[in-house]
Amino acid sequence: MTVKPSHPSVDFDVQRVRADFPLLSRTVHGKPLVYFDNANTSQKPRQVIEAVDNHYREHNANVARAVHQLGEEATAAYENARDKLAAFINAGSRNDVILTSGTTQSMNLVAYSYALPRLKPGDAIVTTVMEHHANIVPWQLVAARTGATVKAAPIDQSGELILEKFFELLTSEVKLACVAHVSNVLGTVNPVREIARECRKRGIPLMVDGSQALPHRPVDVQALGCDFYALTGHKMLAPTGTGALWAKREHLEAMPPFFGGGEMIREVRFDGTTFADPPHKFEAGTPNIAGFAGVGAAIDYYQGLGFEAVRAWEHELLTYATERLREVQGVRIFGEAKEKEPVISFLLEGAQATDMATLLDLEGVAVRSGHHCAHPLMQFYGVPATLRASLAFYNTREEVDAFIAALLKVRKLLM
């Protein structure tokens, strides 16, 4: 077996970065933790943890509901996160960014506020076989209520979207197209600009699930040309319960509110209520203020690293981990697209994914097992589940070696 040298060829001080992540230094079952479940949720740097802690210690109050100092500070932190997110994805305006609990809420917002009022019997929504359930189920729910249908474009065995098949589905009955920027199971990067261009030719709005893209690559929503872009904070170093939806202004102005309550209104009367302008029209109730203080800190952290350095290191790790994994007898890797992010789904011949994940955990290695909220994709490959090793910029070659050593040990136990 050939073992690659453990020193990096990319100029990236991963050990300095790792020092910012407290959880990475812990042990599991007496073994050093190897955290390869980053597509599920990322670990948090101390800067994010401290931002959340500082909010509760120094600034805790509700947003937009008080003129006292604490209320103004809380509101400033919350709105500052919107400003940073808008700049991070190059939104045309901060007011085009709706703060949500994550991609699932963002998708449902589009489903019920945009799609539902526009669908009728015979209409269709187009998505793909590789989608997360959050980019399937909301469309099914609104389609069932309106008599519309949901159609799925196929992929090939390498995990790449068959574009001509996707485009063939974009008929006059289609009222919305939906696609993941990056597959959460395969790591496949979809050509969103090309897809958006074809959708625009046909007058079909495009919804993009950006959950797995933002942690790994710069995103410019205006350059992509899509109509909606959803993102999740907890996969990109920020706290859970945070996320956003970006949408073109004309859609936001035409969409009715999805949630009703406080702070999303201009005036409430029993003979009729008038609503606030976007984005606040879609932000009823008390938000996760401390979480969004963490979002601001997470964006600062990414920008301090620089995305080019992050991408270069993650792609070196992906290449190294894929090569090492191929050395293990009986391994089947799912998804080998030409362009992908650091996600590897695989199975070991003759072994159950859950059994393998459980035994790997005893060796200190955290990977995801199961269907990854992507049942149709599992059905396409003819398996009930896979193992998924998903990497981040704070992972190392030494951790890849430890993962492979643990996998070889597990293989010996199961074979």
SULBEL-V702990 format. One line per field, one symbol per residue. phi: phi as a letter, one per 30 degrees, with the letter a starting at -180 (. if undefined). psi: psi as a letter, one per 40 degrees, with the letter a starting at -180 (. if undefined). burial: 1 if it has 24 or more other C-alpha atoms within 12 Angstrom, else 0. Layout:
BEGIN
phi->???
psi->???
burial->???
END
This chain:
BEGIN
phi->.dcdddddccdbdddddeddceddcdcbhicedcccbdddaddcdeddedddeddddbbdadchbacdedddddddddddddeddeddchddaedcccdbdkdddddddddcccdedcdbejdbccbbddddedcbdedddddddcidbcccddbcddjcddedddddddddddcacbaddbddcciecdddddddddddecicdcccdcecdedbbdbbddddidcbbcbbdddbicddiblabcbdeddddddddcccldicbcacbdckcccdddddecbdiddddddddddedddededddidddddddddddddddddddddddidcccibddbbcdbbcabceibdedddddddedciccbcbkchhbeedddddibdabcbcccbdcdbddddddddddddddeddcd
psi->hhhiieiiehghgdddddeegddeeiihfeihhhhffdediiihidddddddddddddehiiifeieiddddddddddddddddddddefidideehhhaeaddddddddddddddeeiiheiihhaideiidefdddddddddeeeiihihiiiideeihgddddddegieehehihihdhheddehhigddddddddddefhihhhhededdeeiihhddddeidihiihdeefeiiifiaihhiiddddddhiidiiaieeidhhieeihiiiiieddefiihigdddddddddddddddddhddddddddddddddddddddehhehhhhhfidhiighhhiihheiidddddddddeeehhihiaefffddddddefidiiihhhiieeiidddddddddddddddddd.
burial->0000000000010100110110010000000011111111111111111111001000111111000000001111111111111111111011111111111111111111111101100011111111111111111111100101111111110111111001101110111111111111111111111011011000011111111111111111110111111111111111111111111110110011111001111000000000111111111101111111111111111100101011111111111111011101001111111011111111110011101111111111111111111111110110101111111111111111111111110110000
END
